[in-house]
Amino acid sequence: MSSYDLIVIGTGPGGYVCAVKAAQLGLKTAVVEKRATLGGTCLNIGCIPSKALLHASEMYHQAGHDFKELGIDLGDQKLNLPNMMAHKEGVIKSNVDGIAFLMKKNKIDVHHGTGAIAGAGKVTVAADDGTISELETKNIVIATGSDVAGIPGVDVDIDEKVIVSSTGALELEKVPNKMVVVGGGVIGLELGSVWARLGAEVTVVEYLDIILGGMDGEVSKQFKKMLEKQGIKFELGQKVTAVAKGGAGGQVTFEPVKGGDAQAIEADIVLVATGRKPYTDALGLEASGVKLDDRGRVEIDDHFQSNVKGIYAIGDVVRGAMLAHKAEDEGVAVAEILSGQAGHVNYDVIPGVVYTNPEVASVGKTEDELKAAGVAYKSGKFPFSANGRARAMLASDGFVKVLADKTTDRVLGVHIVGFGAGEMIHEAAVLMEFGGSSEDLGRTCHAHPTMSEAVKEAALATFAKPIHM
């Protein structure tokens, strides 16, 4: 029987990062993965393949719309969807092969099969051929991620052909004429925008009165207008009551949340993108005495340990945002704690990004959150339409908003809608990690001409006045 200092169940971003860090710190480490390839949902059927299609579809759209204005004539433009999908598959393979290399480099044992906890310090691995092996370990980290949540109260048969989850939406063999997206969150808007750019008529049906619930309200409203200009339609404040296959496609029935007549939309493809739920099935948690909360997440203390000594959990199976980078930081923190160090995650400074075009990025508090908490704050905003580099790139949509404490000027939140927002948000994250002020940011020299100058100008607008507006 193999014995380890640490066994990590699941090799998504949280799991494999935890394993690598633990091995780097001298712990004898193993991982258990039910897929044939490492990397979890993120690398195989989530974050990475979706970004490959997002980028490819953006290039296709630019070629058909922006290139002529930039002085580039291409002639007849043609979509080669099989080649685009081949690019996506190549990206997946490159990334999962990279994780396998990291395991070998750091001398981490990989056990393929479904992992389960068989008691304190014991993990069983059920391989595809039916054989079961047992491993011993001092510590266990549950990093099994999440699964498609479905629609609360609605029986939906997701066949990944007509009615699809994010997994099926990444595998379509042709561009649908019409697509209905159930859910106006990150996943729905990202994948909906992919197929809209490639030619589909996309309608988003959302329960809330806004898209991107939880993000800054002003960002949400302005971003919706941008997506509408791109041809995406929205049905907000609508409760979906049925999703069914019929004819050559599917049908979504919904009614106003506040009351009213029901209506139905037919489409070639229905994408169910209503969020995700923690994956804790078949892990043996109940038999091991591990407590779950009312949302099916593993209850943990401030050191990521469950109520059972030696069993830890990170990522989507615990409280907090379901973000790959949040899981990664938690994985590093657990490895450090198990090595006698002081692992820690600052949950107030975890960026969130929507990889549409333009991108949406946020870190820290929103205005609504500050108002609800009674925090006196000030804000500064600067539009990309006043930024020279943005104009040169035909990327002048959007703005940067900085929120700072009214008394101390400490930055509490930054929100960006615009080209490259996901990259620009990180200077705000670094600033906030060090407790910086809007004046600190505004007085930091930024290269000219860059999109990031809009971040500086928004900071200037927060504590004084912007220069270029």
C-alpha positions in Angstrom: 0.0 0.0 0.0 1.4 3.4 -1.0 1.7 6.0 1.7 1.9 9.8 1.3 2.1 13.1 3.2 -0.7 14.4 1.0 -3.2 13.1 -1.5 -5.2 15.6 -3.5 -8.4 14.4 -5.1 -9.0 16.3 -8.3 -6.4 18.0 -10.6 -8.2 21.1 -11.6 -6.4 24.5 -11.0 -6.8 24.2 -7.3 -5.8 20.5 -7.1 -2.7 20.5 -9.3 -1.4 23.8 -7.9 -1.8 22.5 -4.4 0.0 19.3 -5.3 2.9 21.1 -7.0 3.3 23.5 -4.1 3.3 20.7 -1.6 5.9 18.8 -3.5 8.0 21.9 -3.8 7.8 22.2 0.0 9.1 18.7 0.5 5.9 16.7 1.0 5.5 13.3 -0.6 2.4 14.0 -2.7 -0.1 12.1 -5.0 -3.1 13.2 -7.0 -6.2 11.2 -7.9 -8.0 12.1 -11.2 -11.1 10.5 -12.7 -10.4 11.8 -16.2 -7.8 10.3 -18.6 -6.2 13.8 -18.7 -5.2 16.1 -15.9 -6.4 19.7 -15.5 -10.1 19.2 -14.4 -13.0 21.0 -15.9 -11.1 24.2 -16.4 -8.4 22.9 -18.8 -10.5 20.2 -20.5 -14.0 21.5 -20.9 -14.1 25.0 -19.3 -11.8 28.0 -19.0 -9.2 27.1 -21.5 -11.2 25.8 -24.5 -13.7 28.6 -24.1 -11.0 31.2 -24.3 -9.7 29.5 -27.4 -13.1 29.9 -29.1 -13.6 33.4 -27.6 -10.3 34.6 -29.2 -10.9 32.9 -32.5 -14.4 34.2 -32.8 -13.2 37.7 -32.0 -10.6 37.5 -34.7 -13.3 36.3 -37.1 -15.6 39.2 -36.1 -12.8 41.8 -36.4 -11.8 40.5 -39.9 -15.4 41.1 -41.0 -16.0 44.4 -39.3 -12.9 46.3 -38.2 -10.2 45.3 -40.7 -11.6 47.4 -43.6 -11.5 50.6 -41.4 -7.9 49.8 -40.5 -7.0 49.6 -44.2 -7.0 45.8 -44.5 -9.1 44.3 -47.4 -9.6 40.6 -47.2 -12.1 39.9 -49.9 -14.6 37.2 -49.2 -14.5 36.0 -45.6 -15.3 32.4 -44.8 -15.7 30.6 -41.5 -13.9 27.2 -41.2 -15.5 25.9 -38.0 -13.7 22.5 -38.1 -10.3 24.3 -38.1 -11.4 26.6 -35.3 -12.4 23.6 -33.2 -9.1 21.9 -34.1 -7.3 25.0 -32.7 -9.3 24.6 -29.5 -8.4 20.9 -29.2 -4.8 21.8 -29.7 -4.8 24.3 -27.0 -6.4 21.8 -24.6 -3.8 19.1 -25.4 -0.9 21.6 -24.9 -2.2 22.6 -21.5 -3.1 19.2 -20.1 0.3 17.8 -21.4 1.9 20.7 -19.5 0.2 19.6 -16.2 1.3 16.0 -16.8 4.9 17.4 -17.2 4.6 19.3 -13.9 3.6 16.1 -12.1 6.7 14.3 -13.4 9.0 17.2 -12.7 7.9 17.5 -9.1 7.8 13.7 -8.6 4.1 13.6 -7.9 2.4 10.2 -8.2 -0.7 10.3 -10.5 -3.5 7.8 -9.8 -6.2 7.6 -12.4 -9.7 6.7 -11.3 -12.5 7.9 -9.1 -11.2 8.9 -5.6 -13.1 8.4 -2.4 -12.3 8.9 1.3 -12.4 5.6 3.1 -11.7 7.0 6.5 -9.1 9.1 8.2 -5.9 8.9 6.2 -7.2 6.5 3.5 -8.2 7.1 -0.1 -9.6 4.5 -2.5 -9.2 4.8 -6.2 -11.7 3.0 -8.5 -10.1 2.6 -11.9 -12.1 2.3 -15.2 -11.4 -1.4 -15.4 -13.1 -2.0 -12.0 -10.0 -2.5 -9.9 -9.8 -0.7 -6.6 -6.6 0.3 -4.9 -6.2 1.9 -1.4 -3.7 4.6 -0.6 -2.6 5.8 2.9 -1.9 9.5 3.6 -1.4 11.9 6.5 -3.6 14.5 4.9 -6.3 14.7 2.2 -7.3 17.7 0.1 -10.7 17.6 -1.7 -10.4 19.6 -4.9 -13.1 18.0 -7.0 -14.5 21.3 -8.4 -18.1 21.7 -9.6 -20.7 20.5 -12.1 -23.5 22.0 -14.1 -26.3 23.2 -11.7 -29.3 22.9 -14.0 -32.4 25.1 -13.5 -34.0 25.1 -10.0 -37.4 23.5 -10.1 -37.2 22.6 -13.8 -36.6 19.1 -15.2 -34.1 19.6 -18.0 -32.7 16.8 -20.2 -29.3 18.1 -21.2 -28.3 15.9 -24.2 -25.3 18.1 -25.2 -26.7 18.1 -28.8 -29.8 20.3 -28.7 -30.1 21.2 -25.0 -26.5 21.8 -24.0 -24.4 22.8 -21.0 -21.2 24.7 -21.4 -19.6 21.4 -22.3 -21.8 20.9 -25.4 -21.6 24.6 -26.3 -17.9 24.1 -26.9 -18.5 21.2 -29.2 -21.2 22.3 -31.7 -20.6 21.0 -35.2 -22.2 24.0 -36.9 -23.2 27.5 -36.1 -26.9 27.5 -35.0 -29.3 29.9 -36.7 -30.9 30.6 -33.3 -29.6 30.0 -29.8 -31.3 30.7 -26.5 -29.1 31.1 -23.5 -30.7 30.4 -20.1 -28.7 32.5 -17.6 -27.1 35.9 -18.0 -24.0 35.2 -15.9 -20.4 34.9 -17.0 -20.6 31.5 -18.7 -23.8 32.3 -20.6 -22.5 35.6 -21.9 -19.1 34.3 -22.9 -20.4 31.3 -24.8 -23.4 33.2 -26.2 -21.1 35.9 -27.5 -18.9 33.3 -29.3 -21.8 31.9 -31.3 -23.3 35.4 -31.9 -20.0 36.6 -33.4 -20.0 33.5 -35.7 -23.5 34.3 -37.0 -26.1 32.9 -34.5 -29.1 34.9 -33.4 -28.7 34.8 -29.6 -31.3 35.5 -26.9 -30.4 35.5 -23.2 -33.1 34.7 -20.7 -32.2 35.8 -17.2 -34.1 35.6 -13.9 -32.7 38.8 -12.5 -33.4 42.3 -13.8 -29.7 42.7 -14.6 -27.0 40.6 -16.3 -23.8 39.7 -14.4 -25.6 39.7 -11.1 -23.1 40.5 -8.3 -20.9 42.8 -10.4 -21.1 46.6 -10.2 -24.5 47.9 -11.3 -23.3 50.6 -13.6 -20.9 48.1 -15.3 -23.8 45.7 -15.8 -26.1 48.3 -17.4 -23.5 49.7 -19.7 -22.2 46.3 -20.7 -25.7 45.1 -21.6 -26.0 48.1 -24.0 -22.7 47.1 -25.6 -23.9 43.5 -26.1 -27.2 44.7 -27.6 -25.2 46.7 -30.2 -23.6 43.4 -31.1 -27.0 41.9 -31.8 -27.6 39.9 -28.6 -31.1 40.1 -27.3 -32.2 40.0 -23.6 -35.2 38.8 -21.7 -34.6 40.0 -18.1 -36.6 39.4 -15.1 -37.9 36.2 -16.5 -38.4 32.8 -14.8 -37.8 29.8 -17.0 -40.6 27.2 -16.4 -39.7 24.6 -19.1 -37.0 23.6 -21.5 -37.8 20.9 -24.0 -36.8 19.4 -27.3 -39.2 19.7 -30.2 -39.0 19.6 -33.9 -35.4 20.3 -35.1 -34.4 22.1 -31.9 -35.5 23.1 -28.5 -38.0 25.4 -26.8 -37.7 27.6 -23.7 -40.8 28.7 -21.9 -40.7 31.5 -19.4 -42.8 34.1 -17.6 -42.1 37.4 -15.8 -40.8 37.0 -12.3 -43.2 39.8 -11.2 -46.2 38.1 -12.8 -47.6 38.0 -16.3 -48.2 35.9 -19.4 -45.8 33.1 -20.3 -44.1 33.0 -23.7 -41.9 30.6 -25.5 -38.9 30.9 -27.8 -37.8 28.2 -30.2 -34.1 27.7 -31.1 -31.7 25.3 -32.8 -29.7 25.2 -29.6 -30.6 25.9 -26.0 -27.6 26.6 -23.7 -28.3 26.1 -20.0 -25.9 28.3 -18.2 -27.4 28.9 -14.8 -24.3 28.3 -12.7 -22.5 25.4 -11.1 -22.8 23.3 -8.0 -20.0 21.7 -5.9 -19.1 18.2 -6.9 -19.0 16.1 -3.8 -20.8 12.9 -5.0 -19.3 9.5 -4.4 -16.5 10.9 -2.3 -17.5 9.0 0.9 -17.9 12.3 2.8 -21.0 11.2 4.7 -19.4 7.9 5.8 -16.2 9.8 6.8 -18.2 12.3 8.9 -17.4 15.3 6.8 -20.0 18.0 7.2 -21.6 19.9 4.2 -23.4 23.2 4.4 -26.9 23.8 3.0 -25.5 24.4 -0.5 -23.6 21.1 -0.5 -20.2 22.6 0.1 -17.6 21.2 2.5 -17.6 23.2 5.7 -14.1 24.4 6.5 -12.4 26.5 9.2 -10.1 29.4 8.5 -7.3 26.9 7.7 -9.3 25.0 5.1 -9.7 22.0 7.3 -13.1 20.2 7.5 -14.6 19.1 10.8 -12.5 15.8 10.4 -8.9 16.2 11.2 -6.6 15.8 8.2 -9.3 16.3 5.6 -9.1 19.7 3.8 -11.1 21.2 1.0 -10.5 24.0 -1.6 -12.0 25.6 -4.7 -15.5 25.2 -5.9 -16.4 22.7 -3.1 -16.0 25.3 -0.4 -17.5 28.8 0.3 -16.6 31.7 -1.9 -16.5 32.5 -5.6 -16.2 29.7 -8.0 -13.0 30.9 -9.7 -10.0 28.9 -10.8 -7.5 31.5 -9.5 -9.3 31.5 -6.1 -8.9 27.7 -6.0 -5.2 28.1 -6.9 -4.5 30.5 -4.1 -6.3 28.2 -1.7 -4.3 25.3 -2.9 -1.0 27.1 -2.2 -2.2 28.2 1.2 -3.1 24.6 2.2 0.2 23.3 1.1 2.0 26.0 3.1 -0.1 25.3 6.2 0.7 21.5 6.0 4.3 22.4 5.7 4.2 24.5 8.9 4.0 27.9 7.2 1.3 30.6 7.5 -0.8 30.1 4.3 -3.4 32.8 3.7 -5.8 34.0 1.0 -7.1 37.6 0.9 -10.6 37.2 -0.3 -11.1 40.9 -0.6 -8.7 41.1 -3.5 -9.7 38.4 -5.9 -10.3 39.7 -9.4 -13.2 38.5 -11.6 -13.1 38.7 -15.4 -15.7 38.1 -18.1 -13.8 37.3 -21.3 -16.2 38.8 -23.8 -15.4 41.6 -26.2 -15.1 44.1 -24.6 -13.9 42.3 -21.4 -15.3 43.1 -18.0 -13.0 43.0 -14.9 -13.6 43.7 -11.3 -11.8 43.5 -8.0 -12.9 44.5 -4.5 -16.3 46.1 -3.6 -19.0 47.4 -5.8 -20.9 50.6 -5.2 -24.0 48.6 -4.1 -21.9 46.7 -1.5 -20.4 49.9 -0.1 -23.8 51.5 0.2 -25.3 48.5 1.9 -22.4 48.4 4.4 -22.7 52.1 5.1 -19.2 52.9 3.9 -18.6 56.5 2.9 -16.8 56.4 -0.4 -15.8 58.5 -3.4 -15.6 57.4 -7.0 -13.8 58.4 -10.2 -14.5 57.3 -13.7 -12.7 57.7 -17.0 -14.0 56.5 -20.5 -11.8 54.7 -23.0 -13.3 57.1 -25.6 -10.9 59.7 -24.2 -7.9 57.4 -24.4 -5.6 57.8 -27.5 -4.5 54.2 -27.7 -8.1 52.9 -27.5 -9.1 55.2 -30.4 -6.1 53.9 -32.4 -7.2 50.3 -31.8 -10.9 50.9 -32.5 -11.4 49.9 -28.8 -13.0 53.0 -27.3 -16.0 51.3 -25.7 -16.1 51.1 -21.9 -14.7 52.8 -18.9 -12.7 52.4 -15.7 -14.2 53.2 -12.3 -12.3 53.5 -9.0 -13.9 53.4 -5.6 -12.0 54.7 -2.6 -12.7 55.3 1.1 -13.9 58.9 1.5 -11.7 59.6 4.5 -8.5 57.6 3.9 -8.5 57.4 0.1 -7.7 53.7 0.3 -8.9 52.0 -2.9 -11.8 49.6 -2.1 -12.8 48.5 -5.6 -12.0 48.9 -9.3 -14.2 48.0 -12.2 -13.3 48.0 -15.9 -15.3 47.5 -19.0 -13.0 47.6 -22.1 -10.5 45.9 -24.4 -7.9 44.0 -22.2 -9.7 44.7 -19.0 -8.7 41.3 -17.6 -5.0 42.3 -17.9 -5.5 45.9 -16.6 -7.3 44.8 -13.4 -4.1 43.4 -11.9 -2.4 46.8 -11.2 -5.5 47.5 -9.1 -5.2 44.2 -7.3 -1.5 44.8 -6.5 -2.4 48.3 -5.2 -5.1 47.0 -3.0 -2.9 44.2 -1.6 -0.6 46.9 -0.3 -3.5 49.1 1.0 -2.8 51.8 -1.7 -4.8 54.9 -2.3 -6.3 56.4 -5.4 -3.6 59.1 -5.2 -0.9 56.4 -5.1 -2.3 55.0 -8.3 -3.0 58.4 -9.9 0.6 59.6 -9.2 2.2 56.4 -10.6 3.7 57.1 -14.1 2.0 55.1 -16.8 3.5 54.6 -20.3 1.9 56.6 -23.1 0.1 55.7 -25.2 -1.5 52.7 -23.4 -5.0 51.6 -22.5 -3.8 51.5 -18.8 -3.6 55.3 -18.8 -7.4 55.1 -18.4 -6.8 53.4 -15.0 -4.5 56.2 -13.9 -7.0 58.9 -15.1 -9.9 57.2 -13.2 -7.7 57.3 -10.1 -7.0 61.0 -10.7 -10.7 61.5 -11.0 -11.2 59.9 -7.6 -8.9 62.1 -5.5 -8.6 65.2 -7.7 -9.5 65.7 -11.4 -8.5 63.7 -14.6 -6.2 65.4 -17.1 -7.7 64.3 -20.3 -11.4 64.8 -19.7 
